[in-house]
Amino acid sequence: MTVHAAPELPAQLQWLNADPQRIETHRGRVLGLVFWNAASAYCHTLLGELTRLQSKFPLGLTLLGIHLPRFDSELDGRLVLKAANRLGIPFPVANDRGWSAWQHYGIQSWPSVALVDTRGRLREVFTGDDQAVRLENAIRGLVDEVGGAVLQADPPRRLGSEPRLPLAFPSGLAVGENHLYVADTGHHRILECTHSGRVLREFGTGHGDLVDGAAEDAAFRLPRGLCLVRESLYVADTGNHALRRIRLLDGAVETLAGTGRPGTPREGSGKALELPLNQPWDVVGNLDRIYIALAGSNQVWEYELGQSRLKLTAGSGDMGLADGQARNAMFAHPAALAQVQQTLYIADAASSAIRSLQIAQGQVQTLVGQGLYEFGDQDGQRRDARLQYPLALALDPASPVLWIADSYNGCLRRLRLGGGDVATHELPQTLEQPAALAAGPGSLWIANTGAHEVLRYDLGTGKLGRLPIGE
């Protein structure tokens, strides 16, 4: 096979968390160039696998991330840096605003990894989120080519770290009569608080892992969506690709579905604990079943509590925006769920759409959104309204209103159900990548994720206040 020198990285790359990097300075080690996008669940899956591989090859492998913007907001390096920090990416990341490195390397889609050998030659490009095994074998082969004689690298100077605060990228909320539950995503834990923000209990050690047991021994990894059903709190444990449950009476944590590694479940092929999930981002449900938004497989599944069984609810698995019969419908990174009786509302983040699923009839309909690459910031009638990467939903208990966290537009939107319009709800402050909502009588709680805080909004007075969680 003919191999050629890897193209040098373009000078116009915007390096976000490290000094500018060059291909030639990494000779003597295997180099992986990771082409990714902040809003892609596929990329999130592969980034998690690559972080694991880097720990397997701490001396022989160096990784560099090349981010490609898809949404207008991703042209802003500050947003991409937030995404890299939220995902815990441990290697240098650049924003390729002009897609120049993408073109130089002939990349066709994300996520992709271009492997460069110890002599600076481009050896192979891997495309897709399910490449972990092939990548590991290829990296080991390139290290073996030089008999393991790789050069040890000085770790790059890290820039742009997040401030050390009581919360880190909170991305999940659930509210009950007396308590507020917060997924403190960046700290890998779940907090039980009063409605005013006083912490009562903590679930999880704070270290990313998959461990069941007592509240102080259990571990989560980047948990997101939460659902409160009587004395149980269900958790979309995104980083562990698992559905977890916290028994609130004694604080014990148990895994209900998922193996800890990404994959798409197959109906009827085994027990839920033996089936993989892929990027569960949100959960909603009742005493009989829990619905799970699987962002990584573009589907909605349900977990039947009585039989501990997984069942496909909607989504062919292909990425797109297509309505109709539920199992044939196409989704694009379903990120949030809300349920009222037999209707499930879905925030389809990558298509900037709001969808509805009539559960009994098995029919999917798009309420807001026009296509995978149609997005914007526009109110009005549903056919005209535009969102940009919505990440959270909440049903108002007092009115037929669906609240929407329009994450990349940094605002709160409301959709009047029953054929109403979309409107921006003016707040006293701009939001920073909000990623979770919870509604209660007279109040709306907002996870202002990029600012590492939870806000409480009084729907009557319009007062917006920050909860002093952990302070």
C-alpha positions in Angstrom: 0.0 0.0 0.0 1.3 3.4 -1.0 1.4 5.9 1.9 2.0 9.6 1.9 3.0 12.3 4.4 0.0 13.5 6.4 -1.0 17.0 5.4 0.2 19.7 7.8 -2.6 21.2 9.9 -3.8 24.5 8.4 -2.5 27.6 10.2 -6.1 29.1 10.4 -7.3 26.5 12.8 -8.6 28.0 16.1 -7.0 26.1 18.9 -9.3 26.2 21.9 -7.7 24.4 24.9 -4.0 24.2 23.9 -1.3 26.0 22.0 -1.3 25.5 18.2 -0.4 21.9 17.2 1.6 20.6 14.2 1.8 17.2 12.7 5.6 17.2 12.6 6.0 17.8 16.3 4.2 14.5 17.0 6.5 12.3 15.1 7.7 9.3 17.0 4.2 8.5 18.2 0.9 7.3 16.6 -1.3 10.3 16.0 -5.0 10.2 15.7 -6.8 13.2 14.2 -10.5 13.1 15.4 -12.9 15.0 13.1 -16.1 15.6 15.2 -19.0 17.9 15.8 -20.3 19.1 19.2 -24.0 18.4 18.5 -23.5 14.9 17.1 -24.3 12.0 19.4 -22.4 9.7 17.1 -19.3 11.8 17.8 -19.9 11.8 21.5 -20.0 8.0 21.4 -16.7 7.7 19.5 -15.0 10.4 21.7 -15.8 8.3 24.8 -14.2 5.2 23.1 -11.2 7.2 22.1 -10.6 8.5 25.6 -10.6 4.8 26.7 -8.1 3.9 24.0 -5.8 6.8 25.0 -5.7 5.3 28.5 -4.7 1.9 26.9 -1.9 3.5 24.9 -0.7 6.3 27.2 2.8 6.6 25.5 2.1 5.4 22.0 -1.0 7.4 21.1 -1.6 11.1 20.8 -5.0 12.5 19.9 -6.0 15.9 18.4 -9.6 17.0 17.9 -10.7 18.9 14.8 -14.1 20.3 15.3 -16.3 21.0 12.3 -19.2 23.5 12.8 -22.7 22.4 11.6 -24.8 25.0 13.3 -24.2 28.8 13.1 -23.5 28.9 16.8 -20.7 26.5 16.5 -18.6 29.0 14.6 -18.0 30.5 18.1 -15.0 28.8 19.6 -16.3 29.6 23.1 -19.3 27.3 22.5 -17.1 24.5 21.2 -14.7 24.8 24.1 -17.7 24.5 26.5 -18.7 21.3 24.6 -15.2 19.9 24.8 -15.0 20.6 28.5 -18.5 19.1 29.1 -17.5 15.9 27.3 -14.3 15.8 29.3 -12.1 15.6 26.2 -8.5 15.3 27.5 -6.7 16.2 24.3 -6.1 19.5 22.3 -9.1 20.6 20.2 -9.3 23.1 17.4 -12.3 24.6 15.7 -12.0 24.3 11.9 -14.4 27.1 11.0 -13.6 27.0 7.3 -13.5 23.1 7.1 -9.9 23.4 5.8 -8.4 20.4 7.6 -11.5 18.4 6.6 -10.7 19.1 2.9 -7.0 18.5 3.2 -7.6 15.0 4.7 -10.5 14.2 2.3 -12.9 13.4 5.2 -16.4 12.5 4.0 -18.4 12.5 7.3 -18.1 12.7 11.0 -17.0 11.2 13.2 -13.8 10.2 11.5 -10.3 9.4 12.7 -7.3 9.8 10.5 -4.4 7.7 11.8 -0.8 9.0 11.3 2.1 6.7 11.9 5.3 7.4 13.9 7.0 8.7 10.7 4.2 11.3 10.0 2.5 9.3 7.2 -1.3 9.1 6.8 -2.1 5.4 7.1 -5.9 5.0 7.3 -9.1 6.9 7.9 -11.8 5.3 10.0 -15.4 6.6 9.7 -18.3 6.0 12.0 -19.0 5.8 15.8 -18.5 2.0 16.0 -14.9 1.8 15.1 -13.4 1.2 18.6 -12.2 -2.4 17.9 -10.7 -1.6 14.5 -9.0 1.5 15.8 -7.5 -0.4 18.7 -6.1 -3.1 16.4 -4.7 -0.5 14.0 -3.1 1.6 16.8 -1.5 -1.5 18.3 -0.2 -2.5 14.8 1.4 0.9 14.3 3.1 0.8 17.7 4.3 -2.8 17.0 5.8 -1.6 13.7 8.5 0.2 15.6 8.8 -2.5 18.3 7.0 -0.3 20.8 9.8 2.3 20.6 7.6 5.4 20.7 8.8 8.8 21.9 7.2 10.0 25.2 5.4 13.3 24.7 5.3 16.3 27.0 1.7 16.9 27.9 0.4 20.0 26.1 -0.3 23.1 28.2 -4.0 23.0 29.0 -6.0 26.2 28.4 -9.6 27.2 28.9 -10.6 25.0 31.8 -13.9 25.6 33.5 -14.0 27.3 36.9 -14.3 25.1 39.9 -17.9 25.5 41.0 -20.4 23.4 43.0 -22.2 22.4 39.8 -20.6 21.3 36.5 -22.8 21.3 33.4 -26.1 20.3 35.1 -28.1 18.6 32.4 -31.0 16.9 34.0 -33.9 18.1 36.3 -36.9 16.5 37.9 -39.3 18.1 40.4 -41.6 16.6 42.9 -43.9 18.0 45.6 -41.1 18.7 48.0 -37.8 18.0 46.2 -35.8 19.0 43.1 -33.4 16.5 41.6 -30.4 17.7 39.7 -28.1 15.7 37.4 -24.8 17.3 38.1 -23.5 15.9 34.9 -19.8 17.1 35.0 -19.5 15.8 38.5 -21.0 12.4 37.7 -23.6 12.6 40.4 -27.3 13.2 41.2 -28.4 15.7 43.9 -31.6 15.8 45.9 -32.4 19.4 46.9 -35.2 21.4 48.3 -37.1 23.6 45.8 -34.9 26.5 47.0 -31.7 24.6 46.3 -30.5 23.3 49.6 -28.8 19.9 49.1 -30.3 17.1 51.1 -28.7 14.0 49.6 -26.0 13.1 47.0 -26.1 9.9 44.9 -22.8 8.8 43.4 -19.2 9.1 44.4 -18.5 11.9 41.9 -16.1 9.8 39.9 -17.2 8.5 36.5 -17.9 4.8 36.7 -20.7 2.2 36.5 -21.3 0.9 40.0 -24.6 -0.1 41.7 -25.2 -0.1 45.5 -25.7 2.4 48.3 -25.9 6.1 47.5 -22.3 6.8 48.7 -20.8 3.8 46.8 -22.7 4.0 43.5 -21.2 5.7 40.5 -22.6 7.4 37.3 -20.9 8.7 34.2 -22.2 12.0 32.7 -25.8 11.4 33.8 -28.4 13.6 32.1 -32.2 13.0 31.9 -34.2 12.3 35.1 -37.8 11.1 35.7 -39.5 10.9 39.1 -42.1 8.2 39.5 -43.3 8.0 43.1 -40.4 6.8 45.2 -38.1 6.0 42.3 -35.9 8.4 40.3 -35.0 7.1 36.8 -31.7 8.3 35.3 -30.5 8.4 31.7 -26.8 7.6 32.6 -25.5 8.8 29.3 -21.8 8.2 29.6 -22.5 4.6 30.8 -25.1 4.0 28.0 -27.5 2.7 30.7 -30.8 3.2 32.4 -30.4 3.5 36.1 -32.9 3.7 39.0 -32.4 5.3 42.4 -34.7 3.9 45.2 -35.4 7.1 47.1 -36.5 5.4 50.3 -33.1 4.0 50.9 -30.9 5.7 48.3 -29.8 2.5 46.6 -28.8 2.6 42.9 -29.4 -0.2 40.4 -28.9 -0.6 36.7 -32.0 -1.7 34.8 -30.8 -1.8 31.2 -27.5 -1.3 29.3 -24.1 -3.0 29.5 -21.9 0.1 30.0 -20.8 0.1 26.3 -22.6 1.7 23.3 -24.7 -0.3 21.0 -28.2 -0.7 19.6 -30.6 -3.1 21.4 -32.4 -5.8 19.5 -35.9 -6.7 20.7 -36.4 -10.2 22.1 -32.6 -10.9 22.1 -32.1 -11.1 25.8 -32.6 -9.5 29.2 -32.4 -5.7 29.4 -29.2 -5.8 31.4 -27.6 -7.8 28.6 -28.6 -5.4 25.9 -26.6 -2.3 24.9 -28.0 1.2 24.7 -26.5 4.1 22.8 -26.4 7.6 24.3 -29.6 7.7 26.4 -30.3 11.4 26.9 -33.7 11.5 28.6 -36.3 9.5 30.3 -40.0 9.9 31.0 -42.7 7.5 32.2 -45.1 6.2 34.7 -45.6 3.2 37.0 -45.8 0.7 34.0 -43.0 1.8 31.6 -40.2 4.3 31.1 -39.5 5.8 27.7 -35.9 6.4 26.8 -34.6 8.8 24.2 -31.6 7.1 22.6 -29.7 9.9 20.9 -27.0 7.6 19.6 -29.4 5.3 17.7 -32.0 7.9 16.7 -34.8 6.0 18.4 -37.2 6.0 21.4 -37.4 2.8 23.4 -39.5 1.8 26.3 -38.6 -0.2 29.4 -41.4 -2.3 30.7 -41.1 -2.3 34.5 -43.1 -5.4 35.2 -41.2 -7.6 32.8 -37.8 -5.8 32.9 -37.9 -5.8 29.1 -36.9 -3.4 26.4 -39.2 -2.6 23.5 -38.8 -0.4 20.5 -41.3 2.5 20.5 -40.3 4.7 17.5 -37.5 5.2 15.1 -36.0 3.2 12.2 -32.5 4.0 13.5 -31.7 6.0 10.4 -30.9 9.7 10.9 -33.4 12.0 9.3 -36.7 13.8 9.7 -39.6 11.6 8.5 -43.1 11.2 10.0 -45.6 8.4 9.8 -45.8 4.9 11.3 -43.7 5.1 14.5 -41.2 2.3 13.8 -40.5 3.6 10.3 -40.2 7.3 11.4 -36.8 8.9 11.3 -35.3 11.0 14.1 -32.1 12.9 14.5 -30.6 12.9 18.0 -33.8 12.7 20.1 -32.6 14.5 23.2 -35.6 15.2 25.4 -39.0 13.8 26.2 -42.3 15.0 27.8 -45.5 13.0 28.2 -49.1 13.9 28.6 -51.4 10.9 28.7 -50.9 9.0 25.4 -48.8 11.7 23.7 -45.1 11.8 23.8 -43.3 15.0 22.8 -39.8 14.7 21.5 -37.1 17.4 21.1 -35.2 16.2 18.0 -32.0 18.2 18.6 -30.0 17.6 15.4 -33.0 18.5 13.2 -34.0 21.4 15.4 -37.5 20.0 15.6 -40.2 19.2 18.0 -42.0 15.9 17.2 -45.1 14.2 18.7 -45.8 10.5 19.0 -49.3 9.3 19.5 -48.5 6.2 21.5 -51.7 4.2 21.0 -51.9 4.9 17.3 -48.1 4.5 16.7 -47.9 7.7 14.6 -45.2 10.4 14.6 -45.8 14.0 13.5 -43.5 16.9 13.2 -44.8 20.0 15.0 -41.9 22.4 14.4 -39.0 21.9 12.1 -38.4 21.4 8.4 -35.3 19.3 7.9 -31.8 18.2 9.1 -30.2 21.5 8.0 -33.1 23.8 8.6 -32.6 25.9 11.8 -32.7 29.4 13.0 -34.3 31.7 15.6 -37.8 32.6 14.5 -41.1 32.8 16.3 -44.6 32.5 14.7 -46.7 29.8 13.1 -45.3 26.3 13.4 -44.5 26.1 9.7 -42.4 29.3 9.9 -40.8 28.9 13.4 -37.2 27.9 13.6 -35.2 26.5 16.6 -31.5 25.7 16.9 -30.5 22.5 18.7 -33.3 22.3 21.3 -32.3 20.1 24.3 -35.1 20.1 26.8 -38.9 20.1 27.2 -41.3 20.6 30.0 -45.1 20.6 30.1 -46.7 23.4 32.0 -49.1 21.8 34.6 -51.5 24.8 34.5 -51.8 25.5 30.7 -51.5 23.7 27.4 -48.0 25.0 26.9 -44.8 23.0 26.0 -41.7 24.8 27.3 -38.6 24.4 25.1 -35.0 25.0 26.0 -33.7 26.3 22.7 -30.1 25.6 23.6 -28.0 27.1 20.8 -30.2 30.2 20.7 -29.7 30.6 24.4 -33.4 31.2 25.1 -36.7 29.8 26.4 -39.4 29.1 23.9 -43.0 28.1 24.4 -45.2 26.1 22.0 -49.0 26.4 22.6 -50.4 22.9 22.1 -53.5 22.3 20.0 -52.2 24.1 17.0 -50.8 27.2 18.6 -47.7 29.3 17.7 -44.1 29.3 18.9 -43.0 32.3 20.9 -39.8 33.4 22.7 -40.5 33.9 26.4 -38.5 36.9 27.5 -36.3 36.4 30.6 -34.3 38.9 32.7 -31.1 37.3 31.4 -29.8 35.4 28.4 -29.4 31.7 28.9 -26.1 29.8 28.2 -26.8 26.5 26.4 -29.8 25.4 28.6 -30.1 21.7 28.6 -32.9 20.7 31.1 -36.2 22.0 32.3 -38.7 21.0 35.0 -42.1 22.5 35.6 -44.1 22.7 38.8 -47.1 24.7 40.0 -46.2 28.4 39.3 -42.5 27.7 38.7 -40.1 26.6 36.0 -36.6 25.3 36.8 -34.0 25.8 34.2 -30.6 24.1 34.0 -28.4 27.0 32.6 -25.9 24.4 31.7 -23.1 26.4 30.2 -23.1 28.7 33.3 -23.0 25.7 35.7 -26.2 26.8 37.5 -29.9 26.0 38.0 -32.4 28.9 37.9 -35.9 29.1 39.2 -38.4 31.2 37.2 -41.6 32.4 38.9 -44.2 32.2 36.2 -46.5 34.7 38.0 -44.0 37.5 38.8 -41.4 36.9 36.1 -38.7 36.8 38.7 -35.7 34.7 37.8 -33.3 33.6 40.5 -30.2 31.4 40.8 -30.4 28.5 43.3 -27.5 28.3 45.7 -27.0 24.6 45.2 -23.9 23.3 47.1 -22.9 26.8 48.2 
